[in-house]
Amino acid sequence: MGNVGTGAGRDRASGLALIVFSSVCFGGSGPFGKALIGAGLSPLQAVWLRIVGAALVLTVLAAAIRGRAAWTTTRAHLRPLVAYGVAAIAGCQGLYFLAASRLPVGVAILLEFCGPVLVLVWMRLVRRAPVRRTAARGVAVAMVGLVMVVQVWDGLRLDALGLAAGLGAAACQAAYFLLLDRMGQGADPLVTNAVGGIIAATLLTLPALPWTMPWHVLGDSVPIAGGTAPGWVLAAWIIGVSTVLAYITGNAAVHRLSAQVAGALSYTEAVAATLIAWIVLGEHLTPVQLLGGAVVLTGAYLAQRSVTTTPTASTPLTPTPVTATLATDPATSDPATSDPASDELSLLVRPAPLPSPPTTT
């Protein structure tokens, strides 16, 4: 029982670290993308460049590292992978930028981050799954903090299409967490995001009009952080850090935690984006925003407390019979009934347990 508890604790700790890291990576896309947009790219072109670049990187990595297992995973999860590309990547990004173009940016962010609330509603009403009170409280507190961070009352106005796009972005963000939770550990983060990126880039090509993009921006010096940086460096950051690393670590975090908890902890993205904009773009923070950031982090803390660290009384541990252990030992199992592809895929999300003690990370 001690080994299991230790493994669960390490799993929880790694999941918390991954979702916070993912949120910080996602948060960096706004300030650097804003610099490229200011240099001449349209918002949709910036999104298209980000997704196409990430899809190319992830496809090469998946082919080189996973090999045939990548194709096996794609066939096994084709429908949810298509839904992931359409909703979690193309829909979330495209609808958010549409909302931001017709509403104040703070309002658009607030609408998008209704996603974790929709996750809780879906889990309770559709899946009939119990919703942890601490996760719900964490989401509620984080929402209050988010209102303070983005200061939605500043220039508040409503637009029917913008409001619909913002709520659509929230639904797509909820789909991101729910689809990953549904696919489970069999969904390889590399393959999931490579296939999803290809689908998303295809869908966004027509509205983004990349053939009209001012490609010279990538070679120009772009003003940022009181100085300048080559456009390609900013694009590389958005592609490599704010998309590739962000999505992969976010996928791994959901597998280790749950859609409920990961969604609540994702509110740290808004705090990270605000702080990075302060550092990189010189956008000053007000006392209300600083207080809101603290409230968001409080909500994230409350949510992470709902992660189970030890077995509950309702699911007691029972000793594993020796015969069952022998039946599942790779050295004694029947090779005709084993599936190398699925065995390999089970190791793609989480490392293999250490020989002693048998824990997972």
Secondary structure, DSSP 4 states (H G I P E B T S, - for coil): -HHHHHHHHHHHHHHHHHHHHHHHHHHTHHHHHHHHHHHT--HHHHHHHHHHHHHHHHHHHIIIIITHHHHHHHHHTHHHHHHIIIIIIIIHHHHHHHHHHHS-HHHHHHHHTTHHHHHHHHHHHTS-PPPPHHHHHHHHHHHHHHHHHHTTTTT----HHHHHHHHHHHHHHHHHHHHHHHHGGGS-HHHHHHHHHHHHHHHHHHHH-GGG--GGGGGSEEEETTEEEEHHHHHHHHHIIIIIIHHHHHHHHHHHS-HHHHHHHTTHHHHHHHHHHHHHH--PPPHHHHHHHHHHHHHHHHHHTTS--S--TTS---PPPHHHHHHH-TTTS-TTT--HHHHHHHHHHSPPPPSSS----
